[in-house]
Amino acid sequence: MKNGRITITVKDVMRITGKSTRPAQRIITNIKREHKKARFQPVTIGEFCAYLKIDRQEVGPLD
């Protein structure tokens, strides 16, 4: 099994949700607020999936 990334970027959010840049940035910001993360701390795929209430398998590989 290949080890992929565990963090998600704004571009990943854009690809998965179909949203443009600014709404995707807001999703990342909201997740960071919810988890009390600093600006420099990354968001994990698990946190993203939990926030949007989707299965991890639906996201697919990010690389």
C-alpha positions in Angstrom: 0.0 0.0 0.0 1.3 3.4 -1.0 1.5 6.0 1.8 -0.2 9.2 0.5 -0.6 12.6 2.0 -2.6 12.9 5.2 -3.1 16.7 4.9 -5.4 18.5 2.5 -4.8 21.8 0.6 -7.1 24.5 -0.8 -6.6 23.0 -4.3 -7.7 19.6 -3.0 -10.8 21.1 -1.5 -11.5 22.9 -4.8 -11.2 19.7 -6.7 -13.3 17.6 -4.3 -16.1 20.2 -3.7 -16.1 22.0 -7.0 -15.9 25.3 -5.3 -13.7 28.2 -6.3 -10.6 29.4 -4.3 -12.2 31.7 -1.7 -15.0 29.3 -0.6 -12.4 26.5 -0.4 -10.2 28.7 1.8 -13.2 29.4 4.1 -13.8 25.7 4.5 -10.1 25.2 5.5 -10.4 28.2 7.9 -13.6 26.9 9.5 -12.1 23.5 10.1 -9.0 25.1 11.7 -11.3 27.2 14.0 -13.4 24.2 14.9 -10.2 22.3 15.9 -8.5 25.3 17.5 -5.5 25.1 15.1 -3.0 27.9 14.4 -2.7 29.3 10.9 0.4 27.3 10.1 -1.0 23.9 11.2 -2.3 21.7 8.4 -5.8 20.2 8.1 -5.9 16.4 7.8 -8.1 14.6 5.4 -9.9 13.0 8.3 -10.8 16.4 9.7 -12.0 17.5 6.3 -14.1 14.4 5.8 -15.6 14.8 9.3 -16.4 18.4 8.6 -18.3 17.7 5.4 -19.7 14.4 6.7 -18.4 12.3 3.8 -16.6 9.0 3.8 -12.8 9.0 3.3 -13.2 6.5 0.5 -15.4 9.0 -1.5 -12.5 11.5 -1.5 -10.1 9.1 -3.3 -6.4 9.4 -3.6 -5.0 13.0 -3.5 -1.7 12.4 -5.3 
